[in-house]
Amino acid sequence: MFKKKSPTLVEQAYAQVDGFSHLQTKLTQSFSINGKAASTLNNYLRCLAHLALNQNRSPEKLSVEAIEGYLYFCQKLKTQ
């Protein structure tokens, strides 16, 4: 039997964070217009989804301080 896959970070952010779907649409359009690779878009979206899920807000709505706090949090996790 097949095991049910867990939702990706992007799928979770799309479902749980207001405004993330709008951000995803804007980025998809921008990357397409500018000829960026789909893999680059996927990497950007995964990172933004992690940020959005951590802060429970769309990254577009975060203050500089909130983003810096998140980056500090990630840096500390990496060094543990």
C-alpha positions as CSV (number, residue, x, y, z in Angstrom):
1,M,0.0,0.0,0.0
2,F,1.0,3.6,-0.6
3,K,1.9,5.8,2.3
4,K,0.3,9.2,2.4
5,K,2.8,12.0,1.8
6,S,3.1,14.8,4.3
7,P,2.4,18.2,2.8
8,T,5.4,20.2,1.8
9,L,6.3,23.4,3.6
10,V,4.9,25.4,0.7
11,E,1.6,23.5,0.8
12,Q,1.4,24.0,4.6
13,A,2.1,27.8,4.3
14,Y,-0.5,28.0,1.4
15,A,-3.1,26.4,3.7
16,Q,-2.2,28.0,7.0
17,V,-0.9,31.5,6.4
18,D,-3.2,34.3,5.1
19,G,-1.6,36.0,2.1
20,F,0.9,33.3,1.2
21,S,-0.9,32.2,-1.8
22,H,-0.9,35.8,-3.1
23,L,2.9,36.0,-2.5
24,Q,3.4,32.7,-4.3
25,T,1.4,33.9,-7.3
26,K,3.4,37.2,-7.5
27,L,6.7,35.4,-7.3
28,T,5.7,32.8,-9.9
29,Q,4.7,35.5,-12.3
30,S,7.9,37.5,-11.7
31,F,10.2,34.5,-12.1
32,S,8.5,33.6,-15.3
33,I,8.7,37.1,-16.8
34,N,12.4,37.3,-15.8
35,G,13.3,33.8,-17.1
36,K,14.4,32.4,-13.7
37,A,14.5,28.6,-13.3
38,A,11.7,26.7,-11.7
39,S,14.1,25.2,-9.2
40,T,15.1,28.8,-8.1
41,L,11.4,29.6,-7.5
42,N,10.9,26.4,-5.6
43,N,13.9,27.2,-3.3
44,Y,12.7,30.8,-2.7
45,L,9.2,29.6,-1.9
46,R,10.4,26.9,0.5
47,C,12.5,29.4,2.4
48,L,9.6,31.9,2.5
49,A,7.2,29.2,3.6
50,H,9.4,28.3,6.5
51,L,9.5,32.0,7.5
52,A,5.8,32.4,7.1
53,L,5.0,29.3,9.1
54,N,7.4,30.4,11.9
55,Q,5.9,33.9,12.1
56,N,2.3,32.8,11.2
57,R,2.2,35.8,8.7
58,S,2.9,36.4,5.1
59,P,6.5,37.6,4.7
60,E,5.2,40.7,2.9
61,K,3.6,41.8,6.2
62,L,6.6,41.3,8.5
63,S,8.7,44.1,9.9
64,V,12.4,44.2,9.4
65,E,12.8,43.4,13.1
66,A,10.7,40.3,12.8
67,I,12.7,39.0,9.8
68,E,16.0,39.7,11.6
69,G,14.7,37.9,14.6
70,Y,13.8,34.9,12.5
71,L,17.2,34.9,10.8
72,Y,18.9,35.0,14.2
73,F,16.7,32.1,15.3
74,C,17.8,30.1,12.3
75,Q,21.4,31.0,12.9
76,K,21.3,29.8,16.5
77,L,19.6,26.5,15.4
78,K,22.4,25.9,12.9
79,T,25.1,26.3,15.5
80,Q,23.6,24.0,18.1
